[in-house]
Amino acid sequence: MSKLNILYEDNHIIVVVKPENILSQKDSRQDNSIMDDIKLYLKDKYHKPGNVYLGLVHRLDRPVGGIMVFAKTSKAASRLSKEFNEHKIVKKYLAIVHGKVNSSGELVDYIEKDNEGNSYISSNGKKAILDYQLLEYNKNFNCSLVSINLHTGRHHQIRVQFASRGHYLLGDQRYGVRDNKQICLFSYYLEFEHPVSHKILKFKVLPEKKSYWTLFTL
């Protein structure tokens, strides 16, 4: 179990920062996940016998780090899932993309997923929408730091939409250039309504200054 970076916890929810290269939820290969780590933490902290309930209401790709919220009760899980499904939750990402993008823009596509786990632009796919702002351009390395507001949560959406326009994410081994670097995509901002108190909660965390992130003033 890795040490958890907990941003917030109460009787209903827990908000954590998922490290890079760890699953959101255990898959068929049974690799460790952030969900497993949180369950162990809750079991130990509250001396819970048997299985611990933890509701997964959204995911981050394995290589992507950033803020996630989990539900500690089924009622909280249901209400948070409804917020996500109705696109009422604000999810913002930082990414470093190849080339220079426009100062701002909206990307609208239709994305389909194949049997190999790859996603691609297709008229038969599901609608994918995001908007972005250029924060900084590094001329020497010809790359842009962008803030992305994700409106829909399609599989590999950010990676596919930018790559399809020639602006692949740096470190993206699947849709970009295979350079054996960590992907430059981080879920840095999450805003949602608490499922019980109905207060608006806002969380912001910046990625660790390493690899390509050192090219910009975060």
C-alpha positions in Angstrom: 0.0 0.0 0.0 1.4 3.4 -1.0 1.0 6.5 1.2 -2.2 8.3 0.4 -2.3 12.0 -0.4 -5.7 12.8 1.1 -7.1 16.2 0.4 -10.5 15.8 2.2 -12.4 13.2 4.1 -15.7 13.0 6.0 -18.3 10.3 6.7 -19.5 10.4 3.1 -16.6 11.0 0.7 -12.9 10.9 0.4 -10.8 13.0 -2.0 -7.3 11.9 -2.9 -4.5 12.5 -5.4 -4.0 9.4 -7.5 -0.3 8.8 -8.2 0.9 8.2 -11.8 1.0 4.7 -13.1 -1.5 3.2 -10.7 -4.9 1.9 -11.6 -8.1 3.7 -10.5 -9.7 0.3 -10.0 -8.3 -3.3 -10.1 -8.5 -4.9 -13.6 -8.2 -8.4 -14.9 -4.5 -8.5 -14.3 -5.1 -7.8 -10.6 -2.5 -5.1 -10.3 -2.8 -2.8 -7.3 -5.1 0.2 -7.5 -5.7 3.5 -5.7 -9.1 2.0 -4.7 -7.4 -0.9 -3.0 -5.1 1.5 -1.1 -8.1 3.6 0.1 -10.0 0.5 1.3 -7.0 -0.6 3.3 -6.6 2.8 4.8 -10.3 2.9 5.8 -10.2 -0.6 7.2 -7.1 0.2 9.3 -8.2 3.7 10.5 -11.8 2.7 11.5 -11.0 -0.9 12.5 -13.6 -2.2 10.1 -14.2 -6.0 10.0 -14.8 -7.6 6.6 -15.0 -5.7 3.3 -15.0 -1.9 3.2 -17.5 -0.2 0.9 -16.0 2.3 -1.5 -17.8 3.7 -4.5 -15.9 4.5 -7.7 -17.7 7.3 -9.5 -15.0 8.3 -12.1 -11.7 7.1 -13.4 -8.3 8.4 -14.5 -6.2 6.4 -17.0 -3.4 4.4 -15.4 -0.5 6.7 -16.4 -2.4 9.8 -15.4 -2.2 11.3 -11.9 -4.5 13.8 -10.2 -7.5 14.4 -8.0 -10.2 11.8 -7.6 -13.3 11.6 -5.3 -14.6 8.3 -3.9 -17.9 7.7 -2.1 -17.9 6.0 1.3 -21.6 5.2 1.2 -23.9 3.9 -1.5 -26.1 7.1 -1.2 -23.1 9.3 -1.8 -22.0 7.1 -4.7 -25.4 7.4 -6.3 -25.6 11.2 -6.0 -22.0 11.7 -7.2 -22.5 9.4 -10.1 -25.6 11.5 -11.0 -23.5 14.7 -10.9 -20.9 13.1 -13.2 -23.5 11.7 -15.6 -25.3 15.1 -15.8 -21.9 16.9 -16.4 -22.3 19.0 -13.3 -18.8 18.3 -12.0 -16.0 20.6 -13.1 -12.9 18.5 -14.1 -9.8 20.4 -15.3 -6.6 18.9 -16.5 -3.1 20.3 -17.2 -1.4 18.9 -20.3 1.7 19.6 -22.4 1.1 19.1 -26.1 3.4 19.1 -29.1 3.4 22.4 -31.1 1.7 25.7 -30.5 -2.0 25.7 -30.0 -4.4 28.6 -30.4 -4.9 30.8 -27.3 -8.2 29.0 -26.6 -10.6 26.7 -28.3 -13.3 24.0 -28.1 -12.8 20.5 -29.5 -15.8 18.5 -30.5 -15.5 15.0 -32.0 -17.1 11.6 -31.9 -14.9 8.9 -30.4 -15.1 5.2 -30.7 -13.1 2.5 -28.8 -11.8 -0.7 -30.5 -11.3 -4.2 -29.1 -7.6 -3.4 -28.4 -8.3 -0.6 -26.0 -7.5 2.2 -28.4 -9.8 5.1 -29.1 -10.1 7.0 -32.4 -12.2 9.7 -34.1 -15.2 8.1 -35.8 -18.7 9.2 -37.0 -20.0 6.1 -35.2 -18.6 7.1 -31.9 -19.9 9.0 -28.9 -19.8 12.8 -28.7 -16.7 14.2 -27.0 -16.4 17.8 -26.0 -13.6 19.8 -24.2 -12.4 23.4 -24.2 -8.9 24.5 -23.4 -6.8 27.6 -22.8 -3.1 28.0 -23.7 -1.2 28.9 -20.5 2.3 29.0 -21.9 4.3 28.2 -25.0 7.9 26.9 -24.9 9.5 27.9 -28.2 12.8 26.0 -27.6 10.9 22.7 -27.2 7.9 23.6 -29.4 5.3 22.6 -26.9 2.3 24.2 -25.2 1.1 24.0 -21.6 -2.7 24.0 -21.7 -5.6 23.9 -19.2 -8.4 21.6 -20.3 -12.0 21.7 -19.1 -13.4 18.3 -19.8 -17.2 18.2 -20.6 -17.5 14.5 -21.4 -15.5 11.6 -20.2 -14.8 9.4 -23.2 -12.1 6.8 -23.2 -8.7 8.5 -23.8 -10.6 11.6 -24.9 -8.0 14.3 -24.2 -5.2 12.3 -25.7 -7.2 11.3 -28.9 -8.6 14.8 -29.5 -5.3 16.6 -29.4 -3.4 13.9 -31.2 -5.9 13.9 -34.0 -5.0 17.6 -34.6 -1.2 17.0 -34.6 -0.9 18.1 -30.9 -0.2 14.8 -29.3 0.6 14.9 -25.5 4.2 14.7 -24.6 5.0 11.3 -23.1 2.0 9.7 -24.6 3.3 6.3 -25.6 0.1 5.2 -27.3 -1.1 8.2 -29.3 2.1 10.3 -29.5 5.9 9.6 -29.7 7.4 6.6 -27.9 10.1 8.4 -25.8 9.7 6.4 -22.6 8.7 9.5 -20.7 5.8 10.0 -18.3 2.6 11.3 -20.0 2.1 15.0 -19.4 -1.5 14.9 -18.3 -2.7 15.7 -14.8 -6.1 16.1 -13.2 -5.4 19.3 -11.3 -8.8 20.7 -10.4 -12.1 19.2 -9.3 -15.2 21.0 -8.2 -18.5 19.4 -7.2 -21.5 19.6 -4.9 -21.2 17.5 -1.7 -23.7 14.7 -2.0 -25.1 15.3 1.5 -24.3 18.8 2.7 -24.7 20.2 -0.9 -21.8 22.6 -0.3 -19.6 23.3 -3.3 -16.2 21.8 -2.8 -13.2 22.9 -4.8 -9.8 21.2 -5.0 -6.6 22.1 -6.8 -3.2 20.4 -6.9 -0.3 20.9 -9.4 1.8 18.1 -10.8 5.2 17.4 -9.5 7.9 19.5 -11.2 9.8 16.8 -13.1 10.4 15.7 -16.7 8.6 18.0 -19.2 6.7 19.8 -16.4 10.0 21.6 -15.6 9.8 23.4 -19.0 7.0 25.7 -17.6 6.3 27.9 -14.6 3.5 26.0 -12.8 
